[in-house]
């Protein structure tokens, strides 16, 4: 029975309700899968104890999931899809009912083997069995099981937290049936939304093997060069395309005890003997550093004990002195030699410059990254088949923008090989083979965006295949070119008569280029001919972070309200033309979708959203209100809902819209965005971000083939009564009286209420244009307020809202 069927027909069991097991169960529930979560019966619990007592560990885990930060569920209601139980009473029943069993108990081989003996006896012959082990061999776990069960056992290593970390390492053993592996990988990609990397059954697989190597090189170089915690985290952070957590802050997040455990485990299973099949050239470094040992003894375990390499004292951040192991005030790292390097926006060029930098900064980077590059090259053909699998694991599991091989390409592969030789390190065979074959211009990655390749030792440049059901915009542009473009937006032919409008500016804000393209998209497609639908989507980090605040600030400070009003009207008209145009428009939001990004989404005929959607009308945070039709659209949706209910009153949905906009609420998922009214019940949620645009394209084709008819531009929007509207005004007043809102917040909230209620004139309805006019007038009046100007300046300078 296939896992690729409606998720409500799939049943899973997770064995182990610790942090990872519980979070895996939550993610399965997010995807719509009914899930059993089982753990041990608490010690000394009598056999006849009530079920709740025997299920106490799983029940406690479910309670913790509801409190988890960041949220484990995309909707708290998904908790109802999880059934708690215990391993003594419920394992056989749960496994017999399951299509997928995931083990996530303690990392002891004997315990896992014993548990899987019971699982194999109880599970149906179709059930896929998996272990979330982070380092134990899948083949070793499978030993002793019946042949049929061994064939269905596959490693399924999630990264923590499972909802948010994209990487899933799928690890077949020598016993695993390739068909089972393929089905599990496909399910993990399409249903769970994971970036699946196939690993060989080797110690710590890919991500943790290479990640631990980087950590050991960092520890060694830190001590040898007497670098501070702050210096290392600056050098190993965004400078090199890595998250701000860098190295030591990441250690605090993961847990210092976990760091020590991983190092000891690797040291135990690997060897310094070149003749050993488990040889690892960094084995001699796999010793827990003395500073880590002392931190473990003093229970400085990171975030879990609120003290690690960093700790918070009041509002101040203190840092651990690596010599004294005492805390001191944070000392910002200063590397004058990086002053110009840090200003390079292109990551590849910045990496190349940073690795060549003089002084302590460049020395650190070369001593960490060049051996790391060599180590990664030596792992190809050992822990995986291609360099891309290692890069994907580091990008998806550790948040790197470029993996080791892409970093090598940026620095220059031949230069890296020369530097390794100068450091008395023999370049790895794969690295030598690449440089010998391609010379000074050697690259791991080559080809065109529509036909990319990766260098594979022994095979040369090998095509990188695009998974079925994934549409890559860069490849579409490479194949068909751009239909129309400007500096920050483009119109792309994505095939089958569907075009895609792509934002591509910084944070994909609605600047002049983006707004111009919104207005020109449909006329351009009509002029070219042959198109039957439009998708608005992109494959950047975020869909759209809102309006271009710098342009708004410039007009507000110059008191140029005529220009500001024209700009708002241009956006309003562009979005109205899209909503009421001749072609169906499907919007594909993901990540940050704020302010104007929400308004673009609301004007689509349909939405296909990524499950990780952080969506909200947040204009109040910069002293403004939504003016691109966001309030108009919320009023229209309330009117349509009321029309379906006898004697319907739009007030409940108007009130929800008012509360959302007045509080600047932002969803923590696409499911919550639906609850807030930004998405409709008919809008789709896709878990894998790389599949969102392709699914939006399919939705646009469906609308076109169903005989699309645009909605009536002049349709009346039913308004809530002035009396009901007055309750919104009173709510804003009471929040001000209670100290929950400033006077400026109150003023903005009252204007939001006035727009949503059509000015509270007593008229039963209004046209869309009338509501847009009220939005535009209120927006421009607020832009003239000094408090608004202060808020915009503060947001641009700090990235945080000012509540003045």
Helices and strands as residue ranges (DSSP letters): G 7-9, E 11-15, H 19-30, E 34-39, H 51-54, H 56-67, G 76-81, E 82-86, H 91-96, E 100-103, H 109-122, E 128-131, H 138-142, H 147-151, E 153-158, E 167-172, H 178-190, E 195-199, H 207-225, H 229-235, G 238-240, H 248-254, H 256-269, G 283-285, H 290-297, G 303-305, E 310-313, E 316-320, E 327-329, G 336-338, G 341-343, H 347-355, H 359-379, H 387-398, H 404-411, H 413-422, H 429-438, G 439-441, E 445-448, E 451-456, E 460-463, H 473-480, E 482-485, E 489-493, E 498-503, G 506-508, H 512-528, E 533-537, H 549-557, H 561-579, E 584-588, E 591-594, H 596-602, E 606-610, E 613-616, G 619-622, H 630-643, H 651-663, H 670-675, E 684-686, G 689-691, H 692-705, E 717-718, H 722-737, H 743-756, E 765-766, H 768-783, H 786-798
